[in-house]
Amino acid sequence: MNSIITGKIFDIKKYAIHDGPGIRTTVFLKDCPLSCWWCHNPEGLQQAPKVIFDRHLCIGCHDCEKACPAGAISVSPVGLVTDNRLCTACGLCVDTCSADARKMSEQILTVSQLMAIIQKDILFFDESGGGVTFSGGEPLLQPDFLIEALSECGRSEIHRVVDTSGYAGRSDLEQVAMQTDLFLYDIKCIDSKTHRKYTGVPNKVILDNLVLLHDLGAEIIVRIPLIPGFNDDVESMSQIRSFLRPLKSIHEISMLPYHEYQKNKYSKLDIPYLADTFSPPTQECLCNAVKAFEEDGYQVRMGG
């Protein structure tokens, strides 16, 4: 008897409008082989389950403190604090928090449980031309769960998008491609040494897999995070354009300007934010990048 496949999920975002066409439900699968300095979803990198506390939502009711069997939550001059050495991530504080100031960094769902959540939004998908996007983390790190979920979405005639770094095994990617309507594919830079420095991995597999998807006839939108001090210079943008130019079926680029909105997540998770030296790109920088790709014939979309 086959075991039931489960997936580790750290968030499900409804009514998303920047993760593919139309109104979408975006499912964030946990774990990632990259460790990008500027990662927008650091909660997806955490290996062990953890309670995330948003101090700004806390109403000071102290229900979580009373519920914690390990005595990990206490009062300090800055409000409630959690001793991570004592916290067992049992989730009882999350269950008792009426203000939603606490949540678990992951939940374990079967494909059937996930589909029950997704199918509630089918009306919005149908009216807007939307669907489901699997993001992360890196969704391809959970290939069995991803493939089964994509297959079930296909049976329900739900449009399927996979948002990926491309750092995955060839066989897994080929199977996923058979069940996917659109890939959002990140290209950060072409120089492998620079890529390794800022993401933790070289990029040969990523570049090879983009070519593989192109040759398989997959529909692809390339996403480029634009980060001053990393890839905003003329040479870096030129290298990306040169790499993409032979991939004739790719027509659309999403330019993702670096921002600092995610910094608050790092403080909640008590992990260092390595991209503190980066700043958002200037308007001139954005215009130059967009113009260069448009001159190559690409449709360029900003931030989506």
C-alpha positions as CSV (number, residue, x, y, z in Angstrom):
1,M,0.0,0.0,0.0
2,N,1.5,3.3,-1.0
3,S,2.1,5.9,1.7
4,I,0.3,9.2,1.5
5,I,2.5,12.0,0.2
6,T,2.7,15.1,2.4
7,G,4.3,18.5,1.8
8,K,5.9,21.0,4.1
9,I,4.3,24.4,3.5
10,F,5.1,27.6,5.2
11,D,2.4,29.9,3.8
12,I,-0.6,29.9,1.5
13,K,-1.3,33.4,0.0
14,K,-4.8,33.9,-1.4
15,Y,-5.7,36.6,-4.0
16,A,-2.1,37.0,-5.2
17,I,-1.7,39.1,-8.3
18,H,2.1,39.1,-8.8
19,D,2.8,35.3,-9.2
20,G,1.4,34.7,-12.6
21,P,-1.7,35.7,-14.6
22,G,-5.0,36.6,-12.9
23,I,-5.9,36.1,-9.3
24,R,-3.9,33.3,-7.8
25,T,-3.5,31.2,-4.7
26,T,0.3,30.9,-4.1
27,V,1.5,27.9,-2.1
28,F,4.9,28.4,-0.5
29,L,6.8,25.1,-0.1
30,K,9.5,24.9,2.5
31,D,13.3,24.4,2.1
32,C,15.6,25.8,-0.6
33,P,19.1,24.8,-1.8
34,L,20.1,28.5,-2.2
35,S,20.8,31.0,0.6
36,C,20.4,34.3,-1.2
37,W,21.5,37.3,0.9
38,W,18.3,39.1,0.0
39,C,15.9,36.2,0.3
40,H,12.3,37.5,0.7
41,N,11.1,34.3,2.4
42,P,13.7,33.4,5.0
43,E,11.0,31.4,6.9
44,G,11.2,28.9,4.0
45,L,14.9,28.3,4.7
46,Q,14.4,27.2,8.4
47,Q,15.0,23.4,8.7
48,A,13.1,22.8,11.9
49,P,9.6,24.1,12.7
50,K,9.6,27.4,14.6
51,V,7.1,29.8,16.1
52,I,7.2,33.2,14.4
53,F,6.2,36.1,16.6
54,D,5.0,39.4,15.2
55,R,5.4,41.9,18.1
56,H,3.3,44.5,16.3
57,L,0.2,42.3,16.3
58,C,0.5,41.3,20.0
59,I,-2.3,42.7,22.2
60,G,-0.5,41.7,25.5
61,C,-3.2,39.2,26.6
62,H,-0.5,36.8,27.9
63,D,-2.6,33.8,26.8
64,C,0.5,32.4,25.0
65,E,2.6,32.7,28.2
66,K,0.0,30.7,30.1
67,A,-0.3,28.1,27.4
68,C,3.4,27.4,27.0
69,P,4.2,24.0,28.7
70,A,7.9,24.7,28.5
71,G,7.9,28.1,30.2
72,A,9.6,29.6,27.1
73,I,7.6,32.8,27.0
74,S,8.1,35.5,29.6
75,V,7.6,39.2,30.1
76,S,10.5,41.6,29.5
77,P,10.8,45.4,29.3
78,V,10.1,45.2,25.5
79,G,7.1,42.9,25.9
80,L,6.7,39.2,25.6
81,V,9.9,37.3,24.6
82,T,10.5,33.7,23.8
83,D,13.6,31.7,24.9
84,N,14.4,29.7,21.9
85,R,16.5,27.3,24.0
86,L,13.3,26.2,25.8
87,C,10.8,26.5,23.0
88,T,9.8,23.0,21.6
89,A,7.6,24.5,18.7
90,C,4.6,22.6,20.0
91,G,2.3,25.2,18.6
92,L,0.1,25.6,21.7
93,C,0.9,29.4,21.9
94,V,-0.2,29.7,18.2
95,D,-3.5,28.0,18.9
96,T,-4.2,30.3,21.8
97,C,-3.2,33.6,20.2
98,S,-6.4,35.4,19.3
99,A,-4.5,38.3,17.6
100,D,-2.7,36.0,15.1
101,A,0.6,37.4,16.4
102,R,2.1,33.9,16.4
103,K,2.2,31.3,13.7
104,M,4.1,28.2,12.9
105,S,6.9,28.4,10.3
106,E,5.5,25.3,8.5
107,Q,2.5,23.0,8.3
108,I,2.3,19.5,6.9
109,L,-0.5,18.9,4.4
110,T,-1.5,16.0,2.2
111,V,-2.4,16.9,-1.4
112,S,-6.0,16.3,-0.6
113,Q,-5.9,18.8,2.2
114,L,-4.2,21.3,0.0
115,M,-6.7,20.8,-2.8
116,A,-9.5,21.5,-0.4
117,I,-8.0,24.9,0.3
118,I,-7.3,25.7,-3.3
119,Q,-10.7,24.7,-4.7
120,K,-12.4,27.3,-2.5
121,D,-10.9,29.9,-4.9
122,I,-11.9,28.3,-8.2
123,L,-14.5,31.0,-8.8
124,F,-11.8,33.7,-8.6
125,F,-9.5,31.7,-10.9
126,D,-12.2,31.3,-13.5
127,E,-13.3,35.0,-13.5
128,S,-9.7,36.4,-13.7
129,G,-7.8,33.8,-15.7
130,G,-5.8,32.9,-12.6
131,G,-4.9,29.7,-10.9
132,V,-2.4,28.2,-8.5
133,T,1.3,29.1,-8.1
134,F,3.8,26.9,-6.3
135,S,6.6,28.9,-4.9
136,G,9.0,28.7,-2.0
137,G,11.6,28.2,-0.8
138,E,12.2,25.9,-3.8
139,P,9.1,23.8,-4.7
140,L,11.3,21.4,-6.7
141,L,12.9,20.2,-3.5
142,Q,9.6,18.4,-2.8
143,P,9.1,16.8,-6.2
144,D,6.7,14.0,-5.3
145,F,4.3,16.3,-3.5
146,L,4.7,19.0,-6.2
147,I,4.0,16.6,-9.1
148,E,0.9,15.1,-7.4
149,A,-0.4,18.5,-6.5
150,L,0.1,19.8,-10.0
151,S,-1.6,16.7,-11.4
152,E,-4.6,17.2,-9.2
153,C,-4.8,20.9,-10.2
154,G,-4.7,19.7,-13.8
155,R,-7.7,17.4,-13.2
156,S,-9.6,20.3,-11.8
157,E,-8.6,22.4,-14.9
158,I,-6.7,24.9,-12.7
159,H,-3.9,26.9,-14.3
160,R,-0.6,25.9,-12.8
161,V,2.5,28.0,-12.3
162,V,5.8,26.9,-10.8
163,D,8.1,29.7,-9.4
164,T,11.6,28.2,-9.3
165,S,15.3,29.0,-8.9
166,G,16.0,26.2,-11.3
167,Y,18.4,24.5,-9.0
168,A,17.0,20.9,-9.2
169,G,17.6,17.5,-10.8
170,R,17.0,17.2,-14.5
171,S,14.6,14.2,-14.1
172,D,12.5,16.0,-11.5
173,L,12.3,19.1,-13.7
174,E,11.2,17.1,-16.7
175,Q,8.4,15.4,-14.8
176,V,7.2,18.8,-13.3
177,A,7.3,20.4,-16.8
178,M,4.8,17.8,-18.0
179,Q,2.3,19.1,-15.4
180,T,3.0,22.8,-15.5
181,D,1.4,25.5,-17.6
182,L,4.0,28.3,-16.9
183,F,7.4,28.6,-15.2
184,L,8.5,31.8,-13.4
185,Y,12.3,31.2,-13.6
186,D,14.8,33.2,-11.7
187,I,18.1,34.3,-13.3
188,K,20.2,36.3,-10.9
189,C,23.5,36.6,-12.7
190,I,25.7,34.7,-15.2
191,D,29.1,34.8,-13.5
192,S,29.1,31.5,-11.5
193,K,31.7,32.8,-8.9
194,T,29.5,35.8,-8.1
195,H,26.4,33.7,-8.0
196,R,28.0,31.3,-5.5
197,K,29.1,34.2,-3.3
198,Y,25.7,35.7,-2.9
199,T,23.4,32.6,-3.2
200,G,25.6,29.8,-1.8
201,V,25.6,27.7,-5.0
202,P,27.1,27.9,-8.5
203,N,24.7,28.5,-11.4
204,K,25.6,25.9,-14.1
205,V,22.6,23.6,-13.1
206,I,20.3,26.7,-13.2
207,L,21.4,27.8,-16.6
208,D,21.4,24.3,-18.0
209,N,17.9,23.7,-16.7
210,L,16.5,26.9,-18.3
211,V,17.8,25.7,-21.6
212,L,16.2,22.3,-20.9
213,L,12.8,23.8,-20.2
214,H,13.1,26.0,-23.3
215,D,13.9,22.9,-25.5
216,L,11.0,21.0,-24.0
217,G,8.7,23.8,-25.2
218,A,7.7,25.1,-21.7
219,E,6.2,28.5,-21.3
220,I,8.6,30.6,-19.3
221,I,8.8,34.1,-17.9
222,V,12.3,34.9,-16.7
223,R,12.5,36.8,-13.4
224,I,15.5,39.0,-12.7
225,P,16.1,40.5,-9.2
226,L,17.7,43.9,-9.9
227,I,20.2,44.5,-7.0
228,P,22.7,47.3,-7.0
229,G,26.1,46.1,-6.0
230,F,25.3,42.6,-7.3
231,N,23.9,42.6,-10.9
232,D,22.8,46.1,-11.8
233,D,26.0,47.0,-13.8
234,V,26.0,47.1,-17.6
235,E,28.2,44.1,-17.9
236,S,26.0,41.8,-15.7
237,M,22.9,42.8,-17.5
238,S,24.6,42.3,-20.9
239,Q,25.7,38.8,-19.9
240,I,22.1,37.9,-19.0
241,R,20.8,39.2,-22.3
242,S,23.5,37.3,-24.2
243,F,22.6,34.1,-22.5
244,L,18.9,34.5,-23.1
245,R,19.1,35.6,-26.7
246,P,19.3,32.1,-28.3
247,L,16.2,31.0,-26.3
248,K,13.8,32.3,-28.9
249,S,10.6,31.2,-27.2
250,I,11.2,33.4,-24.1
251,H,9.5,36.7,-24.7
252,E,8.8,38.2,-21.3
253,I,11.0,39.4,-18.5
254,S,9.9,40.3,-15.0
255,M,12.3,42.8,-13.4
256,L,12.2,42.6,-9.6
257,P,13.8,45.7,-8.0
258,Y,15.5,45.0,-4.7
259,H,13.6,46.3,-1.6
260,E,14.0,45.9,2.1
261,Y,10.5,44.9,3.1
262,Q,11.7,41.5,4.1
263,K,14.1,42.7,6.8
264,N,11.4,42.6,9.5
265,K,11.1,38.8,8.8
266,Y,14.7,38.3,9.7
267,S,14.3,40.0,13.1
268,K,11.3,37.9,13.9
269,L,13.3,34.7,13.1
270,D,16.3,36.0,14.9
271,I,18.7,35.5,12.0
272,P,21.2,37.9,10.4
273,Y,20.2,39.9,7.3
274,L,23.3,39.7,5.0
275,A,22.0,42.2,2.4
276,D,22.1,45.2,4.8
277,T,24.7,46.8,2.6
278,F,22.4,46.8,-0.5
279,S,20.0,49.6,-1.4
280,P,17.0,49.7,-3.7
281,P,17.9,50.6,-7.4
282,T,17.5,54.2,-8.5
283,Q,14.9,55.1,-11.1
284,E,17.7,55.6,-13.6
285,C,19.0,52.1,-12.9
286,L,15.6,50.6,-13.5
287,C,15.0,52.6,-16.7
288,N,18.4,51.5,-18.1
289,A,17.7,47.8,-17.3
290,V,14.2,47.9,-18.8
291,K,15.4,49.8,-21.9
292,A,18.2,47.3,-22.6
293,F,15.8,44.3,-22.5
294,E,13.1,46.1,-24.5
295,E,15.7,46.8,-27.2
296,D,16.3,43.1,-27.5
297,G,12.6,42.6,-28.1
298,Y,11.4,41.5,-24.7
299,Q,8.2,42.5,-23.0
300,V,9.4,43.8,-19.6
301,R,7.1,43.8,-16.6
302,M,8.2,45.5,-13.4
303,G,7.8,43.6,-10.1
304,G,5.4,40.9,-11.3
